[in-house]
Amino acid sequence: MDGFAEAMLERVRVAREAVAAAGRAGDAYALAVACDELDDALRIARANGVDADLPEDGDNGGAETGG
């Protein structure tokens, strides 16, 4: 795996964690921002051939991305 792919997977992982944390906190604004970041990270990853659609643990942290 090249450096770009690793960086994209890390960006997606961090965004998923932010979505989960905002959901647990019940913070609607933070959740919206985190979901936007996750959508953006997934879009960029897909556009560059990086398969980041499924998290490693099989849970998307509650994010519903329309991709």
Protein Blocks (a to p, Z undefined) as FASTA:
>chain_A
ZZklmmmmmmmmmmmmmmmmmmmnopaklmmmmmmmmmmmmmmmmmnopafkbcfkopag
hpaceZZ
